[in-house]
Amino acid sequence: MKDLPLFYAPQLREEQQLPEAEALHAIKALRTSIGDELLVTDGRGMLYETIVTAVDRRHCFVSITREQTWHKYWSGCWSVAIAPTKSVDRIEWMIEKMVEVGVDEIILLRTKHSERKHINQERLERIVQSAMKQSQKALLPTLRTDVSFANLLSEAKQPIRLIAHCREGISPERVTIDRAFSPKQDILIAIGPEGDFTTEELEEAIRTGFVPVTLGESRLRTETAGLIALQWLHTLHMLSLHNTTENSKQ
């Protein structure tokens, strides 16, 4: 596909135009006019090369000239469940960077030690969309907010379920993520709040099949831990691809 500005239009095929917010950005910020080319995604894995056919003050109509399926560069469905921080700026930064790195689902948890009580989901969804476009992806991650820890445990069906924590004396001992990782499997990793999960939460998670993991020797902020955990998954996936390639050459 051509290197063009990327826009998000979930109903592009049916409507043949950009949503109003995207149209305003194209018209006002990029000075888009008839005949210009734009790259558009529906957020469900399709990329479209388009040409602008008409514009007015609030609308930007396009015609699709080429389409292509975008394939993500990791396997399986990866979910990060994390207790939001008290600072909204840190939540927004964390979500933006997770989408840029590559994730399928972000779940904002309500735990015993959670400090953040109110989440502006509409604003966070705009951040997810913006980060998807900035990082040139065509799959919009799912964002779920205000999910209780109990509901997370009861709903989790992923073959690999991990929970990162810093508490001592919890059995079984924590392992590094590579000990639990498996290529092409759906993965859920849970990250605790400032103050960590409670002992009771950890014991219940482990009882329901979560594997306790460590992210290293450093005591990390919540948002840093979320990114480190996600990057662990990407690194392990890349190593598995490399090993597969090397083995096929032998």
N, C-alpha and C positions, 0 to 999 in steps of 0.2 A: 504494500500500500504506500501511497505517496506520503511524504512528510508534511502534513497539514495540521492546522489547529484542530483539536479534537473537541467535539461537543456531544452532549448527552441528550438523546431524544428517544424515550422508551416506546413511543408510538409512531416512529418515523414512517414505517411502511404504510400505515393507515392514513396519516395526516399529511405527509410530505412537507412538513415544516418543523422548525425548531420550537420547543416550548418557549413561552414568552420571556422567561428570565435568560435563557440561552440566546434568544433572538436579540434581546437588548444588548447583551454583551457583544455579540457579533457585530451589530450595527454601530453601537456607540464606541466600543473599545477598539475594535478592529477595522472599523469603517468599511464593513462588508458591503459589496454592491453586486448587481446582476452580473453573472459570468464568473464570479469568484468561486474557487473550489474550497470545500470544507470536508473534513473527516468527521463522521458521526458514528456513535455507538448507541445501541439500544440497551446496553448494560446487561445483556443476556448472552453475550459472546459473539455478537456480530459487529463487524466494522463496515461502514459504507463510505465510499467516495461519492461526493455529491457536488452538484453545481448549483449555484444560487440562481433561481428563476425570477424571483420578485421580492422586493423589500418595501416596507413602509416604516412608520415610526415604531411599531411594536411587533412586526411580523417579519419572518425571514423564511420564504418558501424555497424548497430545494427539489432537485430531481436526482435520483440515485443513478450513478453511472457505473458503479462497480461495487460488489460486495464480497466479503471474505470472512470466514470463521476465524476468530482469535482463539488460540490455544494457550491456556495458562502453562507456566513453566514449572509447576509442581503437581504432584499426583494426589488423588484423594481429596477429601474436604477437610480443611483445617479450621477449627474454631478456637478462639481465645476468649475465655470467660474471665473477666477481671473486675474487681471492685473499684469503682471510680474514686479518684482522689477528691479531697476537699476543694482544691483549686480547679476551677473550670478550665483555666488556660492549659493546665497540664493534661486534663482529659482530652481536650481538643487536639493538642499537639500529639498525644499518644495515638489517637485514632487516625489522624492524618498520616503519621509515619507507618502505622501498621498496614494501612491500605497501600501506601507506596511500596512497602517491602513485599506484600502479597499475602492476602488472607481471604478466606471464604466467609467467615462469620465472626462478628464481634458481639459478645454478650456482656452487658454491664450488670454486675452482680450486686445484690443487696445481702450483706453478711452482718454478723453480730457486731463487728468493729467498723462497719461502713460509716463514713462521715458525711458523704454527699447525699442529701435527701431529694433534691430536685434536679432533673435532667431535662434540658431543652432538646428533645429528640429531633425536632424539625431542623434546628441549627446543626446538630451533629450529622444528620443525613445530608445536608448541603456540603459539609466538610468531606464526607465520604465520597460524594459525587465529584467534588473538585479534585480530591487526591487521586481518584480513579483516572480522571482526564489528564491530570498533570503527569502521571506515571505511565500514560499511554496503555491503559488496560481497557478491556471491553467486557469485563464481568464485574458488576456492582456487588460488593460484599453486603451480606445481610447484617443489619444492626438491630439488636434487641436490647431494650433498656428495662431497668427495674425488675430483673428476674431474681427471685429469691433463691438462696443457696439450696434450700430444700427442693424447689422445683427443678433446679439444675440437676441435682442428683437423681431425681425420679425420671427426668426426661432423657438423660444422656444415654445414647445407644451406640456411640462410637466404639469400634473394637479396641482402640487405644485411648484410655482416659488417664490423664496425668494431673497431678496437683502439686504445685511448687510451694514450698514453705521453708521457714527458717527455724522451726521449733526443735529442741532437743528432746530426746526421750520418747519420741513417737515411733511405734513399731508398725511395719518394718522400717528399716533404715532407708533413707533417701538414696536414690541412684541418679546418675547423670542421664540426660534424655536419650543419649545414644543407646543406652541399655534397654530402653523400651521402644525405640523407634522401629518402624517397619515400613518400607516403601509401599506406596499405593494404598495404604490404609487410611481410613478416616480417623482424624485425631482431634481430641479436645484437650486443651490444657487450661487449668484454672489457676489464676494468680490472686493472691489475697490482698486485703487492704493494708493501709498503713497500720501497723500493729499486728498484722498477719491474721490468718484464720485462728479461731479458737481451737483448743485441744478437742473439744466435742465435735466441731465441724470436720476436723481432719480425720478423727476416728470414724465418723459416719461415712465420709467420702471413701476411705480405704475399705470399709465394710462393703460398700456398694461397687467396688471394683476399680477405684482410682489407684494409680501407682504414684507414691510420693517421690518427687524428684528435687534435685538441687540444681541451681543455676550457677554455682561457683562459690568461691570463698567470700566474695564481697557481699555486704548487706546492701541490697539495691532498693531504690525507690520503686514504688508500684509501677509507674509508667515505664521505667527502665527495665524492670523485670519482664514486663509484657513484651517489649521489643526484643530483649535478649532471647526469650523463649521462642519467639517466632523465628528469629534468625537462626537459632539452633536447628529448627526443622528444615529451613531452606538449605543450610550448610550440609546437613545429613542427607538431604535429598540429592544435592549435587554430588556428594561423595558416592552415593549409591549408583548414580548414573555413570560416574567415572569408572567405578569398579566393574559395572556391567560391560562397559565399552572395552576396558582392558582385558576382561575375561574372554570376550568374544574374539579378541585378536590372538589369543593363545591357542 
